[in-house]
Structure formats: C-alpha cells, structure tokens
C-alpha cells in the first residue's frame, strides 16, 4: 500500500574518528486491505496490525584504509503484521582493495 523511510547520518561525530559515520533511520510499511487478505489466506493466521515499522541505529567504523566494520541494531515493530516485536543485532564487514 505505502511505505515511508527517513534517516540521518553524521560523519566524524567523535574526535579522532573523522571517517566514521553514525546513522539512525526509521521506516514504516503499511499493507492495504487486499494485501492483508492475501497474507491471511497464505499464512492461515490473523494479523494483529496493518503496518510494520523498523528503527535502526548503526555505526560505520573505518578501522584501516579499505577496512570498515559496521555494527547495527534494529527494533522491529509488528514484524510480518502478526509476530511480537523483535530486536535484531548484526554487523557488516567491508573490504576494499
């Protein structure tokens, strides 16, 4: 039906870490009536919401030239429109040659 996303990033937030980036973002995805009906028929369950939302906090740390590690944490509200809220943590490693 529709989705809305927004985010902001700050580079060099901490002294001596000018190449690092701190970011926060949020998104909301709303599912219209037809989409919800399809989900109910496919999943065979009822839905507790009409939208799923996610808030993410991430920090991109440049450890050396071409080496970046990016931990993140997400809070997911109404995942799949039917599951309890969840928290997800992860990390990404980027290598550039």
C-alpha positions as CSV (number, residue, x, y, z in Angstrom):
1,X,0.0,0.0,0.0
2,X,2.7,2.5,1.0
3,X,6.0,2.9,2.8
4,X,7.8,5.9,4.3
5,X,11.5,6.0,5.3
6,X,13.8,8.6,6.7
7,X,17.3,8.6,8.1
8,X,20.2,10.8,9.0
9,X,24.0,10.2,9.2
10,X,26.7,12.1,10.9
11,X,30.3,11.8,9.8
12,X,33.1,12.5,12.3
13,X,31.0,12.5,15.4
14,X,33.9,11.6,17.6
15,X,37.2,13.4,17.9
16,X,39.9,11.5,16.1
17,X,37.3,9.4,14.1
18,X,36.6,11.8,11.2
19,X,35.9,8.9,8.7
20,X,33.4,7.1,10.9
21,X,29.7,7.5,10.4
22,X,26.9,7.3,12.9
23,X,23.4,6.8,11.5
24,X,19.8,6.4,12.6
25,X,16.9,5.5,10.3
26,X,13.3,4.6,10.5
27,X,10.8,3.1,8.1
28,X,7.1,2.2,8.1
29,X,5.4,-0.1,5.7
30,X,1.6,-0.1,5.6
31,X,-0.3,-3.0,4.0
32,X,-3.6,-2.3,2.4
33,X,-6.8,-4.4,2.7
34,X,-6.1,-6.6,-0.3
35,X,-2.5,-7.3,0.8
36,X,-3.7,-8.2,4.3
37,X,-6.4,-10.6,2.8
38,X,-3.7,-12.3,0.7
39,X,-1.4,-12.6,3.8
40,X,-4.2,-14.1,5.9
41,X,-5.1,-16.6,3.2
42,X,-1.4,-17.6,2.6
43,X,-0.4,-17.7,6.3
44,X,-3.6,-19.1,7.6
45,X,-3.5,-16.8,10.6
46,X,-4.9,-13.5,11.7
47,X,-3.0,-10.2,11.6
48,X,-2.5,-8.0,14.6
49,X,-1.5,-4.9,12.7
50,X,-1.8,-3.1,9.4
51,X,1.9,-1.9,9.4
52,X,5.4,-2.9,10.2
53,X,8.0,-0.4,11.4
54,X,11.7,-0.5,11.9
55,X,14.1,1.8,13.7
56,X,17.9,1.2,13.1
57,X,21.0,2.6,14.8
58,X,24.3,1.9,13.1
59,X,27.9,3.0,13.4
60,X,30.4,2.6,10.5
61,X,34.0,2.5,11.8
62,X,36.9,2.7,9.4
63,X,39.5,0.6,11.1
64,X,42.1,1.0,8.4
65,X,42.3,2.1,4.7
66,X,39.7,-0.1,2.9
67,X,38.5,-1.9,6.1
68,X,35.2,-0.9,7.6
69,X,33.1,-2.6,10.2
70,X,29.5,-1.7,10.7
71,X,27.6,-2.9,13.7
72,X,23.9,-2.3,13.8
73,X,20.8,-2.8,16.0
74,X,17.2,-2.7,14.8
75,X,14.0,-2.7,16.7
76,X,11.2,-4.2,14.5
77,X,7.6,-3.4,15.5
78,X,4.8,-5.8,14.3
79,X,7.1,-7.9,12.1
80,X,5.0,-9.7,9.5
81,X,2.0,-7.9,10.9
82,X,1.4,-10.8,13.2
83,X,4.6,-11.5,15.3
84,X,5.7,-10.0,18.5
85,X,8.1,-7.0,18.4
86,X,11.7,-8.1,17.9
87,X,15.3,-6.8,18.2
88,X,17.9,-7.6,15.7
89,X,21.7,-7.1,16.1
90,X,24.3,-7.6,13.4
91,X,27.5,-6.5,11.8
92,X,28.8,-6.0,8.3
93,X,32.5,-6.1,7.3
94,X,33.5,-4.2,4.1
95,X,36.9,-4.8,2.5
96,X,38.0,-2.6,-0.4
97,X,41.2,-3.5,-2.4
